[in-house]
Amino acid sequence: KKRRNTFESDLQALWVGLEGSKNPSGMLMMKLKDMRMGTFKGMTALNKKIQDFAKRNRLDAQAAVKLGEVMENREDVDADLMKISKHLERSNKPSSLVMMMLRNLREGKPIKDPEYAAAIGSKVHERELRDQAKDRDRSRSRPRGGRDESKGGRHDRDRGDRDRGRDRDRDRDRDRDRRDDRRDRGDRDRGDRGEDRGGR
């Protein structure tokens, strides 16, 4: 009777809150108690900011309503939501994580930065998988050897191999010529010494 002006919105808020509850009967009794004490927020707790936040972070209706109720008493809602989102994007069960964080939020405790790795299936994990897939695609599309063989890379390598082969052939020819020269000079020296002995 005391909430006739908000009757329809109260029913909508109850429906949203009970929809994802594991114990809807117990949840309903808690909400009725809040109504009697005048602390029930109804759909006013689920403002546009909280709705957008819940959608971005994959929160179910119950977690969204609970979060909206708690954020009514927080001093810096925007900063808190930003910090909460850092935790949620690393979780593969964001709604459950929000429910676990509610107690500290109610008590006004500061929200710490996450100190754990991203869980499999979380938003951060999915983003890391996409980045890894992009890196693999770029590495596959990059030509091996640093040059495009269709633009002369293979031809340049073949030409370099031929040049090195010709250099080795010239080196061998020079070594052979030097050996022949030394052999000829040795034969001439021996012949000259023989003639000197014969003349004596």
C-alpha positions, 0 to 999 in steps of 0.5 A, spaced: 500 500 500 505 504 501 508 503 494 502 504 489 506 509 485 512 504 484 507 498 484 509 496 476 516 498 477 517 494 483 514 488 480 519 489 474 525 489 479 522 483 483 522 479 476 529 481 474 532 480 481 528 473 482 529 471 474 537 469 475 536 467 483 538 460 485 533 461 491 527 465 489 523 464 495 529 466 499 530 472 495 523 474 495 523 474 502 529 479 502 526 484 497 519 484 501 523 486 508 527 491 504 520 494 502 517 494 509 524 498 511 524 502 505 530 500 503 528 497 496 530 501 490 526 497 485 528 499 478 531 505 480 538 501 482 538 499 475 540 506 471 542 506 464 549 506 466 549 500 470 545 497 464 550 498 459 555 496 464 552 489 465 551 488 458 558 490 456 561 485 462 555 479 460 552 480 467 545 476 468 539 480 471 540 478 478 548 481 478 546 487 475 540 489 480 545 487 486 550 491 483 546 497 482 543 497 489 550 497 492 553 502 487 548 507 490 552 508 496 559 508 493 562 515 492 566 515 485 561 510 481 565 511 475 572 509 478 569 503 481 565 501 475 572 502 471 576 498 476 570 492 477 571 491 469 578 490 470 576 484 474 570 482 470 574 482 463 579 476 466 573 472 469 569 467 465 564 467 470 563 475 471 556 475 474 559 470 480 565 474 481 560 481 482 556 477 487 563 475 491 565 483 490 558 485 493 560 485 501 566 489 500 563 494 496 557 495 501 563 496 506 566 501 502 572 498 501 577 500 495 577 496 489 584 493 488 587 491 481 587 484 479 593 480 480 591 474 477 591 471 470 585 471 465 581 465 465 580 461 459 573 464 456 574 471 459 574 477 455 581 478 456 583 471 454 579 471 447 582 478 446 589 474 446 587 469 442 585 474 437 591 477 437 595 471 437 591 469 430 593 475 427 600 474 429 600 467 425 597 470 419 602 476 418 608 471 419 605 466 414 604 472 409 611 474 410 615 472 404 621 467 407 628 470 406 626 477 407 625 478 399 620 476 394 622 471 390 617 473 384 621 480 384 628 477 383 630 474 390 631 467 387 635 470 381 639 474 385 641 468 390 643 464 383 647 469 380 651 470 387 652 462 387 655 463 380 659 469 382 662 465 388 663 459 383 667 463 378 671 466 384 673 459 386 675 457 379 680 463 378 683 462 385 684 455 383 687 457 376 692 462 380 694 457 385 696 452 379 700 457 375 704 459 381 706 451 382 708 451 375 712 457 375 715 454 382 717 447 378 719 451 372 724 455 376 726 449 380 728 445 374 732 451 371 736 452 377 738 444 377 740 445 370 744 451 371 748 447 377 749 441 373 752 445 367 757 449 372 759 442 375 761 439 368 765 445 366 769 444 372 
